[in-house]
């Protein structure tokens, strides 16, 4: 069986587009460096596509660990706790802590 390995090299425009999507402002040197690394990752993924996993059962993890969950219980604060929390807040509006908007 002959294995053919194709090397994918991303163009500068593709790397710039990916950086823009990730909200990264990269220099030309960083574009070359990270573009090369990203191309290597994509080429490795292509190699992994060649592996026969027909009889391999899908697994998320193999350690047998399970999530330990607790019930979400709401606890009311007494007036003193509320006043203390509001006193430590840099800005407040009424009985609420005011924060900067995070949605663009």
N, C-alpha and C positions, 0 to 999 in steps of 0.2 A: 504494500500500500504506500503510495506517495503522498506525503503531506505537503500541502501548499500553504505557506504563511503569507498573507497579504498584509502589508503595512499601511495603515491609514494615517495620513498626516493631515491635520486640520489646517485650514488656511488662516491667515492672519485675521481676515474678516470674520470667520467663524469663531475664533478665539475671542475677538473683541465683542462679538454678539453675546457669547456665553458670559463674559466678564460683565457686560452691561446687565444681563438678566440677574446675575448674582450681586449686582450693585457694587462691583469692584472697579476702582480706578487704577488701572495698571500702566506702568511705564513700558516702553518698548522692550527693555531687557526682561521685565517680568512677563510680558506677552510671549517672548521666545521661550523663557524658562518653563513657565506653567503650561504653555501650549504644547511643548515637547512632552512634559510629564502627562498631560491629559491624553495626548495621542498614544503614549505608552500604555496607559490604563485601558483605553478603548481597544488597542491591539490585543492586550491580555484577555479582555472580555471576549473578543473574537476567538481566541485560542480555546477558552473555556467552552464555547459553543460546540466545539468539536468532540467534547467528552461524551461518551455514551452513558447516560443516566437513566436508561429505560427501566431497569429493575431496581432503582434506588428510591426508597420511600422518602417523600418530602419531610423535612424536619426543620423546626424553628430553632431548637436547641437540644442538646443531648444530655444535659446534666441531671434532668429530672426535677429541677427546681420549679416551684409553682409560685405564682403571685400570692402574697399574703395581704388580704384586703381587710379594712376595718369599715364599720358602718360610719357614714358621714352624719355626724350629729351636730346640730346647730346649738350653740350655747349662747345665751343672752348675757351681755355684759351689764354689770351694775353701773350706776351713774358715775361713780368714782373712776372706773376703768375707762369709760368713754371720755371723760374729761381729761384724763391723763394722756390718752392716745391723741386727742385733738390738740392738747398743749404741745406735744412734740412735733406736730405737723408744721412744715414750713408755710403752707397756705391752707386756708380752710374757707368754706362757704357754708354758713349756718352750722349744722352739726355733721358736715361732710368734709373729708380731706379733698382738696382740689389738686389735681395733677395735670400735667401738660397733655395735650392731645397727641395720640400716637398713630392715628390713621392719617395717611396722606391723601 
